[in-house]
Amino acid sequence: MIHGYSWRTSNGRKLHIMLEETGLPYRLTPIDIRKGDQFAPDFLKVSPNNKIPAIVDDEPIGGGAPLSIFESGAILTYLADKSGKFLPKEPRARYTVLQWAFWQVGGFGPILGQAHHFVDYAPEGSDYARSRFIKESGRLYGVLNKRLGESEYLGGPDYSIADILTFPWSQGYAKQGQRIEDFPNVKRWQDAILGRPAVQKGIALLTDLPDTPMDDKARSIMFGDAQYQRR
């Protein structure tokens, strides 16, 4: 059994989609990041960086004691190896997928997350940062659009963990200051991925849970000094 710890965010949906796509047995535990669940001692044992998603595998590859993994790129690589799906074994194809996977976790996700923050949450007087991250997000969408004009999927002709990692972040283009009409190849790719039943199921996971209001307390938890405490 895979125990997943997650929430309905772009990073969380990477895990949700991958679990549905692989068909591995799993159980999800919600980690409400507006309430501060990510700072609970039990969760920090699984994810010491206090970020979602994270997993614990009761029956890990190679056997032995349960294995905990944090960081979405590591999690999806592990689940791909465990299931034998969405990550080629042939070296050239494997590293083509992995370079785009690392492009997402190292650049596309973090930059788009900053753009979203400065568009939706930052106080007045953040115009320089807002402009910087919107422009860099647009550049990265341009890289994605060019790649998808050359290849059906990010890692080549076949759907892979590179697509699963990247797709959820691309769904928030408006909150990142972008217009999807400017990136027609991205739109074609999004539509193809949205047509997959496992993706639809993954997106729906945890959406039935109540929303914690984005009030002053939630803002303090997500963006205040709590983020910077050493634990």
Biotite code that builds the C-alpha atoms (Angstrom):
import biotite.structure as struc

atoms = struc.array([
    struc.Atom([0.000, 0.000, 0.000], chain_id="A", res_id=1, res_name="MET", atom_name="CA", element="C"),
    struc.Atom([1.180, 3.503, -0.891], chain_id="A", res_id=2, res_name="ILE", atom_name="CA", element="C"),
    struc.Atom([0.258, 6.066, 1.761], chain_id="A", res_id=3, res_name="HIS", atom_name="CA", element="C"),
    struc.Atom([0.098, 9.504, 0.153], chain_id="A", res_id=4, res_name="GLY", atom_name="CA", element="C"),
    struc.Atom([0.168, 12.795, 2.034], chain_id="A", res_id=5, res_name="TYR", atom_name="CA", element="C"),
    struc.Atom([-1.150, 15.588, -0.111], chain_id="A", res_id=6, res_name="SER", atom_name="CA", element="C"),
    struc.Atom([-3.522, 18.462, -0.808], chain_id="A", res_id=7, res_name="TRP", atom_name="CA", element="C"),
    struc.Atom([-5.377, 19.728, -3.871], chain_id="A", res_id=8, res_name="ARG", atom_name="CA", element="C"),
    struc.Atom([-2.584, 21.943, -5.220], chain_id="A", res_id=9, res_name="THR", atom_name="CA", element="C"),
    struc.Atom([-0.537, 21.707, -8.391], chain_id="A", res_id=10, res_name="SER", atom_name="CA", element="C"),
    struc.Atom([2.165, 19.766, -6.579], chain_id="A", res_id=11, res_name="ASN", atom_name="CA", element="C"),
    struc.Atom([-0.359, 17.539, -4.857], chain_id="A", res_id=12, res_name="GLY", atom_name="CA", element="C"),
    struc.Atom([-2.121, 16.696, -8.109], chain_id="A", res_id=13, res_name="ARG", atom_name="CA", element="C"),
    struc.Atom([1.115, 15.346, -9.566], chain_id="A", res_id=14, res_name="LYS", atom_name="CA", element="C"),
    struc.Atom([0.891, 12.549, -7.008], chain_id="A", res_id=15, res_name="LEU", atom_name="CA", element="C"),
    struc.Atom([-2.876, 12.096, -7.385], chain_id="A", res_id=16, res_name="HIS", atom_name="CA", element="C"),
    struc.Atom([-2.634, 11.675, -11.161], chain_id="A", res_id=17, res_name="ILE", atom_name="CA", element="C"),
    struc.Atom([0.358, 9.342, -10.940], chain_id="A", res_id=18, res_name="MET", atom_name="CA", element="C"),
    struc.Atom([-1.357, 7.083, -8.417], chain_id="A", res_id=19, res_name="LEU", atom_name="CA", element="C"),
    struc.Atom([-4.450, 6.848, -10.593], chain_id="A", res_id=20, res_name="GLU", atom_name="CA", element="C"),
    struc.Atom([-2.404, 6.280, -13.756], chain_id="A", res_id=21, res_name="GLU", atom_name="CA", element="C"),
    struc.Atom([-0.284, 3.470, -12.295], chain_id="A", res_id=22, res_name="THR", atom_name="CA", element="C"),
    struc.Atom([-3.134, 1.623, -10.620], chain_id="A", res_id=23, res_name="GLY", atom_name="CA", element="C"),
    struc.Atom([-1.038, 1.020, -7.510], chain_id="A", res_id=24, res_name="LEU", atom_name="CA", element="C"),
    struc.Atom([-3.102, 0.578, -4.328], chain_id="A", res_id=25, res_name="PRO", atom_name="CA", element="C"),
    struc.Atom([-3.027, 3.748, -2.260], chain_id="A", res_id=26, res_name="TYR", atom_name="CA", element="C"),
    struc.Atom([-4.594, 5.708, 0.558], chain_id="A", res_id=27, res_name="ARG", atom_name="CA", element="C"),
    struc.Atom([-4.490, 9.512, 0.717], chain_id="A", res_id=28, res_name="LEU", atom_name="CA", element="C"),
    struc.Atom([-4.168, 11.517, 3.909], chain_id="A", res_id=29, res_name="THR", atom_name="CA", element="C"),
    struc.Atom([-5.099, 15.187, 3.375], chain_id="A", res_id=30, res_name="PRO", atom_name="CA", element="C"),
    struc.Atom([-2.573, 17.781, 4.532], chain_id="A", res_id=31, res_name="ILE", atom_name="CA", element="C"),
    struc.Atom([-4.424, 21.100, 4.661], chain_id="A", res_id=32, res_name="ASP", atom_name="CA", element="C"),
    struc.Atom([-1.660, 23.629, 4.121], chain_id="A", res_id=33, res_name="ILE", atom_name="CA", element="C"),
    struc.Atom([-3.896, 26.573, 5.114], chain_id="A", res_id=34, res_name="ARG", atom_name="CA", element="C"),
    struc.Atom([-4.467, 25.011, 8.537], chain_id="A", res_id=35, res_name="LYS", atom_name="CA", element="C"),
    struc.Atom([-0.780, 24.226, 9.075], chain_id="A", res_id=36, res_name="GLY", atom_name="CA", element="C"),
    struc.Atom([-0.991, 20.420, 8.825], chain_id="A", res_id=37, res_name="ASP", atom_name="CA", element="C"),
    struc.Atom([2.369, 20.509, 7.027], chain_id="A", res_id=38, res_name="GLN", atom_name="CA", element="C"),
    struc.Atom([4.098, 21.463, 10.284], chain_id="A", res_id=39, res_name="PHE", atom_name="CA", element="C"),
    struc.Atom([2.752, 18.535, 12.336], chain_id="A", res_id=40, res_name="ALA", atom_name="CA", element="C"),
    struc.Atom([5.566, 16.384, 13.815], chain_id="A", res_id=41, res_name="PRO", atom_name="CA", element="C"),
    struc.Atom([4.205, 13.165, 12.269], chain_id="A", res_id=42, res_name="ASP", atom_name="CA", element="C"),
    struc.Atom([4.177, 14.717, 8.803], chain_id="A", res_id=43, res_name="PHE", atom_name="CA", element="C"),
    struc.Atom([7.687, 16.120, 9.249], chain_id="A", res_id=44, res_name="LEU", atom_name="CA", element="C"),
    struc.Atom([8.929, 12.575, 9.822], chain_id="A", res_id=45, res_name="LYS", atom_name="CA", element="C"),
    struc.Atom([7.847, 11.805, 6.259], chain_id="A", res_id=46, res_name="VAL", atom_name="CA", element="C"),
    struc.Atom([8.559, 15.189, 4.665], chain_id="A", res_id=47, res_name="SER", atom_name="CA", element="C"),
    struc.Atom([11.283, 17.050, 6.611], chain_id="A", res_id=48, res_name="PRO", atom_name="CA", element="C"),
    struc.Atom([10.960, 20.055, 4.278], chain_id="A", res_id=49, res_name="ASN", atom_name="CA", element="C"),
    struc.Atom([7.300, 20.477, 5.403], chain_id="A", res_id=50, res_name="ASN", atom_name="CA", element="C"),
    struc.Atom([6.015, 20.394, 1.817], chain_id="A", res_id=51, res_name="LYS", atom_name="CA", element="C"),
    struc.Atom([3.516, 18.189, 0.027], chain_id="A", res_id=52, res_name="ILE", atom_name="CA", element="C"),
    struc.Atom([3.350, 15.657, -1.502], chain_id="A", res_id=53, res_name="PRO", atom_name="CA", element="C"),
    struc.Atom([5.060, 12.799, 0.289], chain_id="A", res_id=54, res_name="ALA", atom_name="CA", element="C"),
    struc.Atom([4.553, 9.045, 0.392], chain_id="A", res_id=55, res_name="ILE", atom_name="CA", element="C"),
    struc.Atom([5.277, 5.997, 2.503], chain_id="A", res_id=56, res_name="VAL", atom_name="CA", element="C"),
    struc.Atom([5.421, 2.648, 0.702], chain_id="A", res_id=57, res_name="ASP", atom_name="CA", element="C"),
    struc.Atom([4.639, -0.339, 2.934], chain_id="A", res_id=58, res_name="ASP", atom_name="CA", element="C"),
    struc.Atom([6.100, -2.711, 0.336], chain_id="A", res_id=59, res_name="GLU", atom_name="CA", element="C"),
    struc.Atom([9.067, -0.850, -1.128], chain_id="A", res_id=60, res_name="PRO", atom_name="CA", element="C"),
    struc.Atom([11.156, -1.798, -4.114], chain_id="A", res_id=61, res_name="ILE", atom_name="CA", element="C"),
    struc.Atom([13.789, -4.235, -2.858], chain_id="A", res_id=62, res_name="GLY", atom_name="CA", element="C"),
    struc.Atom([11.790, -5.168, 0.229], chain_id="A", res_id=63, res_name="GLY", atom_name="CA", element="C"),
    struc.Atom([12.530, -4.248, 3.815], chain_id="A", res_id=64, res_name="GLY", atom_name="CA", element="C"),
    struc.Atom([10.969, -1.675, 6.113], chain_id="A", res_id=65, res_name="ALA", atom_name="CA", element="C"),
    struc.Atom([8.463, 0.915, 4.834], chain_id="A", res_id=66, res_name="PRO", atom_name="CA", element="C"),
    struc.Atom([10.110, 3.615, 2.716], chain_id="A", res_id=67, res_name="LEU", atom_name="CA", element="C"),
    struc.Atom([9.210, 7.309, 2.927], chain_id="A", res_id=68, res_name="SER", atom_name="CA", element="C"),
    struc.Atom([9.911, 9.676, 0.032], chain_id="A", res_id=69, res_name="ILE", atom_name="CA", element="C"),
    struc.Atom([9.379, 13.428, -0.303], chain_id="A", res_id=70, res_name="PHE", atom_name="CA", element="C"),
    struc.Atom([9.812, 15.764, -3.331], chain_id="A", res_id=71, res_name="GLU", atom_name="CA", element="C"),
    struc.Atom([7.489, 15.182, -6.270], chain_id="A", res_id=72, res_name="SER", atom_name="CA", element="C"),
    struc.Atom([10.230, 14.391, -8.783], chain_id="A", res_id=73, res_name="GLY", atom_name="CA", element="C"),
    struc.Atom([11.661, 11.649, -6.577], chain_id="A", res_id=74, res_name="ALA", atom_name="CA", element="C"),
    struc.Atom([8.178, 10.318, -5.788], chain_id="A", res_id=75, res_name="ILE", atom_name="CA", element="C"),
    struc.Atom([7.091, 10.023, -9.420], chain_id="A", res_id=76, res_name="LEU", atom_name="CA", element="C"),
    struc.Atom([10.396, 8.465, -10.463], chain_id="A", res_id=77, res_name="THR", atom_name="CA", element="C"),
    struc.Atom([9.988, 5.897, -7.698], chain_id="A", res_id=78, res_name="TYR", atom_name="CA", element="C"),
    struc.Atom([6.364, 5.116, -8.594], chain_id="A", res_id=79, res_name="LEU", atom_name="CA", element="C"),
    struc.Atom([7.323, 4.804, -12.255], chain_id="A", res_id=80, res_name="ALA", atom_name="CA", element="C"),
    struc.Atom([10.041, 2.305, -11.389], chain_id="A", res_id=81, res_name="ASP", atom_name="CA", element="C"),
    struc.Atom([7.732, 0.405, -9.040], chain_id="A", res_id=82, res_name="LYS", atom_name="CA", element="C"),
    struc.Atom([4.904, 0.170, -11.572], chain_id="A", res_id=83, res_name="SER", atom_name="CA", element="C"),
    struc.Atom([7.034, -0.125, -14.713], chain_id="A", res_id=84, res_name="GLY", atom_name="CA", element="C"),
    struc.Atom([5.047, 2.711, -16.306], chain_id="A", res_id=85, res_name="LYS", atom_name="CA", element="C"),
    struc.Atom([5.696, 6.230, -17.635], chain_id="A", res_id=86, res_name="PHE", atom_name="CA", element="C"),
    struc.Atom([9.525, 6.145, -17.469], chain_id="A", res_id=87, res_name="LEU", atom_name="CA", element="C"),
    struc.Atom([11.424, 4.218, -20.168], chain_id="A", res_id=88, res_name="PRO", atom_name="CA", element="C"),
    struc.Atom([14.181, 1.806, -19.248], chain_id="A", res_id=89, res_name="LYS", atom_name="CA", element="C"),
    struc.Atom([16.213, 2.377, -22.428], chain_id="A", res_id=90, res_name="GLU", atom_name="CA", element="C"),
    struc.Atom([18.885, 4.943, -21.409], chain_id="A", res_id=91, res_name="PRO", atom_name="CA", element="C"),
    struc.Atom([18.438, 7.533, -24.162], chain_id="A", res_id=92, res_name="ARG", atom_name="CA", element="C"),
    struc.Atom([14.665, 7.621, -23.823], chain_id="A", res_id=93, res_name="ALA", atom_name="CA", element="C"),
    struc.Atom([14.876, 7.545, -20.017], chain_id="A", res_id=94, res_name="ARG", atom_name="CA", element="C"),
    struc.Atom([17.142, 10.567, -19.807], chain_id="A", res_id=95, res_name="TYR", atom_name="CA", element="C"),
    struc.Atom([15.084, 12.489, -22.332], chain_id="A", res_id=96, res_name="THR", atom_name="CA", element="C"),
    struc.Atom([12.141, 12.099, -19.975], chain_id="A", res_id=97, res_name="VAL", atom_name="CA", element="C"),
    struc.Atom([14.208, 12.854, -16.882], chain_id="A", res_id=98, res_name="LEU", atom_name="CA", element="C"),
    struc.Atom([15.682, 16.084, -18.245], chain_id="A", res_id=99, res_name="GLN", atom_name="CA", element="C"),
    struc.Atom([12.171, 17.460, -18.794], chain_id="A", res_id=100, res_name="TRP", atom_name="CA", element="C"),
    struc.Atom([11.087, 16.164, -15.402], chain_id="A", res_id=101, res_name="ALA", atom_name="CA", element="C"),
    struc.Atom([13.975, 18.053, -13.776], chain_id="A", res_id=102, res_name="PHE", atom_name="CA", element="C"),
    struc.Atom([13.158, 21.117, -15.891], chain_id="A", res_id=103, res_name="TRP", atom_name="CA", element="C"),
    struc.Atom([9.751, 21.132, -14.251], chain_id="A", res_id=104, res_name="GLN", atom_name="CA", element="C"),
    struc.Atom([10.836, 20.614, -10.653], chain_id="A", res_id=105, res_name="VAL", atom_name="CA", element="C"),
    struc.Atom([13.791, 22.984, -10.955], chain_id="A", res_id=106, res_name="GLY", atom_name="CA", element="C"),
    struc.Atom([12.235, 25.804, -12.955], chain_id="A", res_id=107, res_name="GLY", atom_name="CA", element="C"),
    struc.Atom([8.728, 25.596, -14.359], chain_id="A", res_id=108, res_name="PHE", atom_name="CA", element="C"),
    struc.Atom([7.009, 24.824, -11.050], chain_id="A", res_id=109, res_name="GLY", atom_name="CA", element="C"),
    struc.Atom([8.975, 27.149, -8.757], chain_id="A", res_id=110, res_name="PRO", atom_name="CA", element="C"),
    struc.Atom([8.821, 30.131, -11.138], chain_id="A", res_id=111, res_name="ILE", atom_name="CA", element="C"),
    struc.Atom([5.122, 29.693, -11.857], chain_id="A", res_id=112, res_name="LEU", atom_name="CA", element="C"),
    struc.Atom([4.503, 29.389, -8.128], chain_id="A", res_id=113, res_name="GLY", atom_name="CA", element="C"),
    struc.Atom([6.232, 32.712, -7.539], chain_id="A", res_id=114, res_name="GLN", atom_name="CA", element="C"),
    struc.Atom([4.234, 34.334, -10.347], chain_id="A", res_id=115, res_name="ALA", atom_name="CA", element="C"),
    struc.Atom([1.007, 33.063, -8.789], chain_id="A", res_id=116, res_name="HIS", atom_name="CA", element="C"),
    struc.Atom([2.059, 34.407, -5.397], chain_id="A", res_id=117, res_name="HIS", atom_name="CA", element="C"),
    struc.Atom([2.834, 37.893, -6.687], chain_id="A", res_id=118, res_name="PHE", atom_name="CA", element="C"),
    struc.Atom([-0.293, 38.015, -8.878], chain_id="A", res_id=119, res_name="VAL", atom_name="CA", element="C"),
    struc.Atom([-2.727, 36.840, -6.183], chain_id="A", res_id=120, res_name="ASP", atom_name="CA", element="C"),
    struc.Atom([-1.222, 37.277, -2.719], chain_id="A", res_id=121, res_name="TYR", atom_name="CA", element="C"),
    struc.Atom([1.628, 39.778, -2.557], chain_id="A", res_id=122, res_name="ALA", atom_name="CA", element="C"),
    struc.Atom([1.044, 43.214, -1.019], chain_id="A", res_id=123, res_name="PRO", atom_name="CA", element="C"),
    struc.Atom([1.087, 46.436, -2.984], chain_id="A", res_id=124, res_name="GLU", atom_name="CA", element="C"),
    struc.Atom([4.534, 47.643, -3.905], chain_id="A", res_id=125, res_name="GLY", atom_name="CA", element="C"),
    struc.Atom([5.618, 44.278, -5.338], chain_id="A", res_id=126, res_name="SER", atom_name="CA", element="C"),
    struc.Atom([5.494, 45.414, -8.962], chain_id="A", res_id=127, res_name="ASP", atom_name="CA", element="C"),
    struc.Atom([9.134, 44.578, -9.751], chain_id="A", res_id=128, res_name="TYR", atom_name="CA", element="C"),
    struc.Atom([8.859, 40.996, -8.472], chain_id="A", res_id=129, res_name="ALA", atom_name="CA", element="C"),
    struc.Atom([5.454, 40.536, -10.083], chain_id="A", res_id=130, res_name="ARG", atom_name="CA", element="C"),
    struc.Atom([6.737, 41.683, -13.477], chain_id="A", res_id=131, res_name="SER", atom_name="CA", element="C"),
    struc.Atom([9.900, 39.586, -13.200], chain_id="A", res_id=132, res_name="ARG", atom_name="CA", element="C"),
    struc.Atom([8.114, 36.324, -12.427], chain_id="A", res_id=133, res_name="PHE", atom_name="CA", element="C"),
    struc.Atom([5.341, 36.853, -14.977], chain_id="A", res_id=134, res_name="ILE", atom_name="CA", element="C"),
    struc.Atom([7.934, 37.463, -17.702], chain_id="A", res_id=135, res_name="LYS", atom_name="CA", element="C"),
    struc.Atom([10.005, 34.447, -16.703], chain_id="A", res_id=136, res_name="GLU", atom_name="CA", element="C"),
    struc.Atom([6.852, 32.331, -16.597], chain_id="A", res_id=137, res_name="SER", atom_name="CA", element="C"),
    struc.Atom([6.072, 33.463, -20.126], chain_id="A", res_id=138, res_name="GLY", atom_name="CA", element="C"),
    struc.Atom([9.568, 32.479, -21.245], chain_id="A", res_id=139, res_name="ARG", atom_name="CA", element="C"),
    struc.Atom([9.146, 29.021, -19.712], chain_id="A", res_id=140, res_name="LEU", atom_name="CA", element="C"),
    struc.Atom([5.747, 28.571, -21.358], chain_id="A", res_id=141, res_name="TYR", atom_name="CA", element="C"),
    struc.Atom([7.514, 29.455, -24.607], chain_id="A", res_id=142, res_name="GLY", atom_name="CA", element="C"),
    struc.Atom([10.070, 26.690, -23.987], chain_id="A", res_id=143, res_name="VAL", atom_name="CA", element="C"),
    struc.Atom([7.224, 24.265, -23.285], chain_id="A", res_id=144, res_name="LEU", atom_name="CA", element="C"),
    struc.Atom([5.305, 25.392, -26.356], chain_id="A", res_id=145, res_name="ASN", atom_name="CA", element="C"),
    struc.Atom([8.346, 24.936, -28.614], chain_id="A", res_id=146, res_name="LYS", atom_name="CA", element="C"),
    struc.Atom([9.063, 21.471, -27.251], chain_id="A", res_id=147, res_name="ARG", atom_name="CA", element="C"),
    struc.Atom([5.450, 20.408, -27.773], chain_id="A", res_id=148, res_name="LEU", atom_name="CA", element="C"),
    struc.Atom([5.632, 21.646, -31.352], chain_id="A", res_id=149, res_name="GLY", atom_name="CA", element="C"),
    struc.Atom([8.437, 19.133, -31.888], chain_id="A", res_id=150, res_name="GLU", atom_name="CA", element="C"),
    struc.Atom([7.106, 16.217, -29.865], chain_id="A", res_id=151, res_name="SER", atom_name="CA", element="C"),
    struc.Atom([3.664, 14.924, -28.954], chain_id="A", res_id=152, res_name="GLU", atom_name="CA", element="C"),
    struc.Atom([4.644, 14.745, -25.282], chain_id="A", res_id=153, res_name="TYR", atom_name="CA", element="C"),
    struc.Atom([7.446, 16.335, -23.286], chain_id="A", res_id=154, res_name="LEU", atom_name="CA", element="C"),
    struc.Atom([9.634, 13.231, -23.119], chain_id="A", res_id=155, res_name="GLY", atom_name="CA", element="C"),
    struc.Atom([8.965, 12.052, -26.663], chain_id="A", res_id=156, res_name="GLY", atom_name="CA", element="C"),
    struc.Atom([6.124, 10.239, -28.434], chain_id="A", res_id=157, res_name="PRO", atom_name="CA", element="C"),
    struc.Atom([4.817, 8.659, -25.237], chain_id="A", res_id=158, res_name="ASP", atom_name="CA", element="C"),
    struc.Atom([3.123, 10.120, -22.168], chain_id="A", res_id=159, res_name="TYR", atom_name="CA", element="C"),
    struc.Atom([5.489, 10.058, -19.165], chain_id="A", res_id=160, res_name="SER", atom_name="CA", element="C"),
    struc.Atom([6.228, 11.400, -15.706], chain_id="A", res_id=161, res_name="ILE", atom_name="CA", element="C"),
    struc.Atom([7.524, 14.580, -17.364], chain_id="A", res_id=162, res_name="ALA", atom_name="CA", element="C"),
    struc.Atom([3.984, 15.330, -18.524], chain_id="A", res_id=163, res_name="ASP", atom_name="CA", element="C"),
    struc.Atom([2.414, 14.334, -15.194], chain_id="A", res_id=164, res_name="ILE", atom_name="CA", element="C"),
    struc.Atom([4.785, 16.641, -13.315], chain_id="A", res_id=165, res_name="LEU", atom_name="CA", element="C"),
    struc.Atom([4.274, 19.593, -15.649], chain_id="A", res_id=166, res_name="THR", atom_name="CA", element="C"),
    struc.Atom([0.583, 19.423, -16.509], chain_id="A", res_id=167, res_name="PHE", atom_name="CA", element="C"),
    struc.Atom([-0.952, 20.478, -13.150], chain_id="A", res_id=168, res_name="PRO", atom_name="CA", element="C"),
    struc.Atom([1.130, 23.660, -13.015], chain_id="A", res_id=169, res_name="TRP", atom_name="CA", element="C"),
    struc.Atom([0.135, 24.564, -16.580], chain_id="A", res_id=170, res_name="SER", atom_name="CA", element="C"),
    struc.Atom([-3.526, 24.583, -15.568], chain_id="A", res_id=171, res_name="GLN", atom_name="CA", element="C"),
    struc.Atom([-3.012, 27.796, -13.583], chain_id="A", res_id=172, res_name="GLY", atom_name="CA", element="C"),
    struc.Atom([-1.770, 29.919, -16.490], chain_id="A", res_id=173, res_name="TYR", atom_name="CA", element="C"),
    struc.Atom([-4.204, 32.802, -15.828], chain_id="A", res_id=174, res_name="ALA", atom_name="CA", element="C"),
    struc.Atom([-3.008, 33.174, -12.225], chain_id="A", res_id=175, res_name="LYS", atom_name="CA", element="C"),
    struc.Atom([0.556, 33.203, -13.579], chain_id="A", res_id=176, res_name="GLN", atom_name="CA", element="C"),
    struc.Atom([-0.175, 36.159, -15.837], chain_id="A", res_id=177, res_name="GLY", atom_name="CA", element="C"),
    struc.Atom([-0.362, 34.124, -19.066], chain_id="A", res_id=178, res_name="GLN", atom_name="CA", element="C"),
    struc.Atom([-2.822, 33.627, -21.936], chain_id="A", res_id=179, res_name="ARG", atom_name="CA", element="C"),
    struc.Atom([-3.149, 30.051, -23.170], chain_id="A", res_id=180, res_name="ILE", atom_name="CA", element="C"),
    struc.Atom([-3.977, 31.386, -26.639], chain_id="A", res_id=181, res_name="GLU", atom_name="CA", element="C"),
    struc.Atom([-0.334, 32.447, -26.906], chain_id="A", res_id=182, res_name="ASP", atom_name="CA", element="C"),
    struc.Atom([0.786, 28.815, -26.582], chain_id="A", res_id=183, res_name="PHE", atom_name="CA", element="C"),
    struc.Atom([-1.259, 26.659, -28.986], chain_id="A", res_id=184, res_name="PRO", atom_name="CA", element="C"),
    struc.Atom([0.952, 23.578, -28.642], chain_id="A", res_id=185, res_name="ASN", atom_name="CA", element="C"),
    struc.Atom([0.537, 23.697, -24.868], chain_id="A", res_id=186, res_name="VAL", atom_name="CA", element="C"),
    struc.Atom([-3.232, 23.903, -25.324], chain_id="A", res_id=187, res_name="LYS", atom_name="CA", element="C"),
    struc.Atom([-3.233, 20.856, -27.618], chain_id="A", res_id=188, res_name="ARG", atom_name="CA", element="C"),
    struc.Atom([-1.172, 18.906, -25.066], chain_id="A", res_id=189, res_name="TRP", atom_name="CA", element="C"),
    struc.Atom([-3.377, 20.006, -22.151], chain_id="A", res_id=190, res_name="GLN", atom_name="CA", element="C"),
    struc.Atom([-6.495, 18.849, -23.974], chain_id="A", res_id=191, res_name="ASP", atom_name="CA", element="C"),
    struc.Atom([-4.952, 15.449, -24.717], chain_id="A", res_id=192, res_name="ALA", atom_name="CA", element="C"),
    struc.Atom([-3.968, 14.952, -21.073], chain_id="A", res_id=193, res_name="ILE", atom_name="CA", element="C"),
    struc.Atom([-7.344, 16.155, -19.775], chain_id="A", res_id=194, res_name="LEU", atom_name="CA", element="C"),
    struc.Atom([-8.963, 13.460, -21.895], chain_id="A", res_id=195, res_name="GLY", atom_name="CA", element="C"),
    struc.Atom([-7.323, 10.711, -19.850], chain_id="A", res_id=196, res_name="ARG", atom_name="CA", element="C"),
    struc.Atom([-9.737, 9.156, -17.301], chain_id="A", res_id=197, res_name="PRO", atom_name="CA", element="C"),
    struc.Atom([-6.983, 8.719, -14.692], chain_id="A", res_id=198, res_name="ALA", atom_name="CA", element="C"),
    struc.Atom([-6.139, 12.425, -14.944], chain_id="A", res_id=199, res_name="VAL", atom_name="CA", element="C"),
    struc.Atom([-9.768, 13.368, -14.416], chain_id="A", res_id=200, res_name="GLN", atom_name="CA", element="C"),
    struc.Atom([-9.938, 11.112, -11.353], chain_id="A", res_id=201, res_name="LYS", atom_name="CA", element="C"),
    struc.Atom([-6.640, 12.476, -10.006], chain_id="A", res_id=202, res_name="GLY", atom_name="CA", element="C"),
    struc.Atom([-7.787, 16.079, -10.326], chain_id="A", res_id=203, res_name="ILE", atom_name="CA", element="C"),
    struc.Atom([-10.996, 15.226, -8.465], chain_id="A", res_id=204, res_name="ALA", atom_name="CA", element="C"),
    struc.Atom([-9.229, 13.716, -5.440], chain_id="A", res_id=205, res_name="LEU", atom_name="CA", element="C"),
    struc.Atom([-9.694, 15.656, -2.175], chain_id="A", res_id=206, res_name="LEU", atom_name="CA", element="C"),
    struc.Atom([-11.966, 18.212, -3.849], chain_id="A", res_id=207, res_name="THR", atom_name="CA", element="C"),
    struc.Atom([-14.876, 17.098, -1.670], chain_id="A", res_id=208, res_name="ASP", atom_name="CA", element="C"),
    struc.Atom([-13.131, 18.358, 1.464], chain_id="A", res_id=209, res_name="LEU", atom_name="CA", element="C"),
    struc.Atom([-14.149, 21.771, 2.856], chain_id="A", res_id=210, res_name="PRO", atom_name="CA", element="C"),
    struc.Atom([-12.025, 24.791, 2.063], chain_id="A", res_id=211, res_name="ASP", atom_name="CA", element="C"),
    struc.Atom([-10.159, 26.496, 4.883], chain_id="A", res_id=212, res_name="THR", atom_name="CA", element="C"),
    struc.Atom([-10.774, 30.243, 4.368], chain_id="A", res_id=213, res_name="PRO", atom_name="CA", element="C"),
    struc.Atom([-7.817, 32.303, 3.161], chain_id="A", res_id=214, res_name="MET", atom_name="CA", element="C"),
    struc.Atom([-8.112, 34.614, 6.146], chain_id="A", res_id=215, res_name="ASP", atom_name="CA", element="C"),
    struc.Atom([-5.378, 36.373, 8.141], chain_id="A", res_id=216, res_name="ASP", atom_name="CA", element="C"),
    struc.Atom([-4.584, 33.188, 10.063], chain_id="A", res_id=217, res_name="LYS", atom_name="CA", element="C"),
    struc.Atom([-4.201, 31.131, 6.888], chain_id="A", res_id=218, res_name="ALA", atom_name="CA", element="C"),
    struc.Atom([-2.076, 33.835, 5.284], chain_id="A", res_id=219, res_name="ARG", atom_name="CA", element="C"),
    struc.Atom([0.180, 33.862, 8.339], chain_id="A", res_id=220, res_name="SER", atom_name="CA", element="C"),
    struc.Atom([0.562, 30.080, 8.172], chain_id="A", res_id=221, res_name="ILE", atom_name="CA", element="C"),
    struc.Atom([1.308, 30.026, 4.456], chain_id="A", res_id=222, res_name="MET", atom_name="CA", element="C"),
    struc.Atom([3.296, 33.219, 3.994], chain_id="A", res_id=223, res_name="PHE", atom_name="CA", element="C"),
    struc.Atom([4.265, 34.467, 7.445], chain_id="A", res_id=224, res_name="GLY", atom_name="CA", element="C"),
    struc.Atom([7.051, 33.686, 9.905], chain_id="A", res_id=225, res_name="ASP", atom_name="CA", element="C"),
    struc.Atom([5.801, 30.107, 10.414], chain_id="A", res_id=226, res_name="ALA", atom_name="CA", element="C"),
    struc.Atom([7.349, 29.261, 7.050], chain_id="A", res_id=227, res_name="GLN", atom_name="CA", element="C"),
    struc.Atom([10.814, 30.179, 8.258], chain_id="A", res_id=228, res_name="TYR", atom_name="CA", element="C"),
    struc.Atom([10.968, 28.528, 11.652], chain_id="A", res_id=229, res_name="GLN", atom_name="CA", element="C"),
    struc.Atom([13.503, 25.764, 12.064], chain_id="A", res_id=230, res_name="ARG", atom_name="CA", element="C"),
    struc.Atom([11.938, 22.465, 13.028], chain_id="A", res_id=231, res_name="ARG", atom_name="CA", element="C"),
])
